[in-house]
C-alpha cells in the first residue's frame, strides 16, 4: 500500500504545473525596485507632479518647525479665540 501512495504522489508531482507560488516572470523583483532612483514625485499638499529637487525642497519646508503655516483668516480667528479662552479659563472657571 505505501508503494501505491508514493507512486501516486510521484505522478501527481509530474502532472502538476511547476512553480505556482512564484510571481510571473514579467514582475519586477523587489530588490531592483529598491535601487531605482525616483525622478518624479507627487506633492502631499496639492497632488501635482514635482521633480525630485522640488519634492526635496517641499519636504524640507514641511519639516521646518519655524515655518509660517498658511491658513485662512477664519481658521486663524478661531485659533486666536481658542488661545484667548485657554488664557481666560483659569481666571473665570465658569466659562465652558
N, C-alpha and C positions, 0 to 999 in steps of 0.2 A: 504494500500500500504506500509506503513512503516514497518508493521509486516513482510511482504514478504521480504523486503530488509534486515531486521535484521536477518530473518531466513536463507536467502541465505548467508549472511556474516558468521553466526554461522557454517553452514555446510561447507563453504569453509575453515574456520579455522580448522575444524576437519579433512578434507581431505588432506590439505597441509602438507608436511613433516615438522616436528618441527626443529627449530634452524638452519636455513640455513645460518645465518650470523656468526655462531660460527666456530672457527677453528677446524680442525679434532682432535680427541682425542689423536692421536699419536704425535701431535705437542707439543714441549716443551714450557711451558709458559715463558714469558719474565722475570718474577720475579726470576725464577730458573736460567735462563741464566746469569743474572746479578751477581749472587752469586757464579758462577763457578770459580774455580781457573784455570788460564791459565798456563799450564805447557810447552807448545811449542809455538814458535813464528817464524816468518819469518824475515830475515834481510831486512831492507828497501833498503840497498845498493846492495846486491847480490841476494836476494831471497832465500838463503839457510836456512834450518831449524836450529833454535837455541834453546837452553834450556832457561828457564826463567832467570837464572842467567846471561848467556851470553847476552841475549837480554837487560837486565837491564844495564850491563856494556857498551854495544854498545850505548844505548840511552844516557847514561851519557857522554860518549866520544863525541857524536854528538852534545850535548848541551853545551859543554865546549867552551867558546869563544876564549880561548888561544891555542886551539889545532892547530897543523900544518896540514893543508889540503894537501893531496897528489894529485898533478896534473901533467900532462905530461909536458915535457920540452917545447914543442911547445906552450902550453897554458900559461905556466909561462913566456915565452918570450913575448907573446902578451900582457900579463898583465903588464910586465915591460915597453913595448913600450907605452901602453896607459897611464901609470903613468908618463912617461917622457913627453909625449905630453901634459898632463894636467899641468905640471910644466912650459913647454916652451911656451904654448899658450898665457898667459898674456904678455909675453915679445915680442913674434912675432905673432901678431894677424892675419896676412895674411895666416897662416898655417891652413888648414882645419882639 
